[in-house]
Amino acid sequence: MSGEGDGNNVEALTDNFEDSNGSSTNHDVPIPSQHHSLKHHLLGPSLAKAGQDRVDQKKVADIIYEASKGSKFFNNEEIKDKTLTIKIERILKLKTKLERLDLKHDLRQADEYLASLELSRDLTQYIIHVDCDAFYAMVEELDRPELRDVPMAVGKGVLTTCNYHARKFGCRSGMAGFVAKKLCPQLICLPLNFDKYTAKAKEVRAILAQYDPRFESASIDEAYLNITEYCDNNGVDPEDAVAQMRREVHEKCKITISAGLAANAKIAKIASNKNKPNGQYRIPNDRAAIMSFMNGLPVRKVNGVGRVFERELQAVGIETCGDIYPQRAYLMKLFGEKAFEFLMQTYAGLGRTDVRPAEEHERKSVGTESTFRDMSSKAELREKLWHTAEELEKDLTRTCFKGRTLVLKIKLHTYEVLTRQVAPPKAVCTADELFNYSLPMLSKLEKEIPNMKLRLMGLRVTHLVSTQRGIRQDFFGLHAKAQLSNAGNKKLTDDAGWEIWPEEEFEARALQEREDDMAELERLSQEQMQDSEKEPDPEFHPPFGRYKTPSPRRTKSSLDSTGHDESLWTCPICGKMQPADDRAFNDHVDFCLSRQTIKDAVEGSADVLETTSSSVGEKPASALGKRKYALELSGTPSGNARQKKLFFA
């Protein structure tokens, strides 16, 4: 059978399979999933966190199962588990049919792709992934040293982090607080204090900038650095440079960091988790060493493989990265082209080597969402919609964008997620515009769903248009098409010359999965509090992984006779008056505090990108939802705003 014939038969088989199964998916009631899969699902998104290796996860799973059984959260997780079970059964049926075919053509395609990947392997760079150890907990312990030797965590409804004493009991980030208390009754939970964490992060950032002024923030407690130039200029061995940097952070900031050193960002991140806490691990810049390291690595350890994808891979026999190779002929048909490319690059231990500030990344959308107690009143829903529009206006002002498409997202009390979108006649950015164009979508949903009860609402704009002057729409690849460069080692690049790797999409998907889990766990915690006398927690906003209290809608009574807001706060850094809004004020102070650090960090790079001041991008998709940017440029000359903030937050 010819290769071409094989491909046609497989495509026909796939079509027939989808036709025969698609309808059943919509109408069949999901069969009950086995308890072990549901219990594993309930373990949460942070199972691979450091400090969990010696924990009896079966015992933890049993406790979580019993603690949450009967809740809306549990019912929703059960439905998701059943749905995933059905999907996996479909995947296995398709694989069984594929195994009866001659897949020489697919095998040859996979091998050719692997061979082309080898041409892109770059072993000349030294990339570091830096991760602060139990960052929030360690910062709190600086103020309360007595907590260093007892189990403690930060976060009330949902734990955002916990120290290594607590991790021995199975506690970890992304776990409902009342569940953590069942695992460790003596656990001490502290409220979040982002001002404190941001201040400490600035201290760490200042040190990182000495080793790579163009380091890339991944979150408030992690970053990527390329120290190749630093090592060359100072004649320092990469491992010695990493040890020196870690020592300097410990001495000056009084916290510890762990680091992974490798030839690219993907395996550097994996390596940073090997010797936690307060350690470092190097994977040599050698192909054989990289392949050996990846061969026995569980796929769940790879950034971009979430719980759902992990279970799908395990179902077809892929437990470790080394298992990918024997299954390579099936991957395209089972999971699609992007997953095929991602998995093949993972098997080969390949990833990006470009490390750059957040402002140079492409931003595709701007949005905000929040969860809350079940809400059904039309008046309350409209007030919530207005507040969401106000929040989105602030984000759009901060990032200097407006959008041509507006998306409304809601989550019903049954956890079903619905989205609607509209294309206004012009790009929108103000709260009034956002509210007026989203209200008809909400009203239509209310008609379609009688007695609609919501627990989440969000707004997002896409097809962005910059509000800054002089922005080219294709700047840094906003409309770039992927192409193979004919020079050098033939890396996949966009029109601006940046490397393109499919891992970003998978990392973003895994991050979204984690954020959804965090939001639903917050809901579980709220359910547990409904019958208690405690005050409800403030709203939980997954995009920032933080609690925040809504700012009240501005009314006429809050304005003086001149139309100005009477409630103003003075910035302790620059002395300028700022609106009395917690989020905006904190971000303004962040900007003022970091201004001198940024100036020092970018000094000498003025000739690199003359127009970078006009581009405010989003963080890489691998870290979607955790980074924020500087809000204001007041007091900063426009020509000097190339990198408005080297955010490690």
Sequence and secondary structure as in RCSB ss.txt:
>XXXX:A:sequence
MSGEGDGNNVEALTDNFEDSNGSSTNHDVPIPSQHHSLKHHLLGPSLAKAGQDRVDQKKVADIIYEASKGSKFFN
NEEIKDKTLTIKIERILKLKTKLERLDLKHDLRQADEYLASLELSRDLTQYIIHVDCDAFYAMVEELDRPELRDV
PMAVGKGVLTTCNYHARKFGCRSGMAGFVAKKLCPQLICLPLNFDKYTAKAKEVRAILAQYDPRFESASIDEAYL
NITEYCDNNGVDPEDAVAQMRREVHEKCKITISAGLAANAKIAKIASNKNKPNGQYRIPNDRAAIMSFMNGLPVR
KVNGVGRVFERELQAVGIETCGDIYPQRAYLMKLFGEKAFEFLMQTYAGLGRTDVRPAEEHERKSVGTESTFRDM
SSKAELREKLWHTAEELEKDLTRTCFKGRTLVLKIKLHTYEVLTRQVAPPKAVCTADELFNYSLPMLSKLEKEIP
NMKLRLMGLRVTHLVSTQRGIRQDFFGLHAKAQLSNAGNKKLTDDAGWEIWPEEEFEARALQEREDDMAELERLS
QEQMQDSEKEPDPEFHPPFGRYKTPSPRRTKSSLDSTGHDESLWTCPICGKMQPADDRAFNDHVDFCLSRQTIKD
AVEGSADVLETTSSSVGEKPASALGKRKYALELSGTPSGNARQKKLFFA
>XXXX:A:secstr
  HHHHHHHHHHHHHHHHHHHHHHHHHS      HHHHHHHHT TTTTSTT TTS HHHHHHHHHHHHTTSHHHH
HHHHHHHHHHHHHHHHHHHHHHHTTS  HHHHHHHHHHHHHHHHT   S  EEEEEETTHHHHHHHHH GGGTTS
 EEE SSB SEE HHHHTTT  TT BHHHHHHH TT EEE   HHHHHHHHHHHHHHHHHH TT EEEETTEEEE
E HHHHHHHT  HHHHHHHHHHHHHHHHS  EEEEEESSHHHHHHHTTTT SS EEE  S HHHHHHHHHT BGG
GSTT  HHHHHHHHHTT  BGGGGGGGHHHHHHHH HHHHHHHHHHHHT        GGGS   EEEEEEEEEEE
  HHHHHHHHHHHHHHHHHHHHHHTEEEEEEEEEEEETT  EEEEEE  SS B SHHHHHHHHHHHHHHHHHHST
T  EEEEEEEEEEEEE STT  TTTTSTT   EE SSTT  EE TTS B  THHHHHHHHHHHHHHHHHHHHHHH
HHHHTTSSS    EEETTTTEEE       GGGB TTS BS EEE TTT  EEES HHHHHHHHHHHHHHHHHHH
HHTT TTT TTGGG      GGGTTT       TTS GGG TTS     
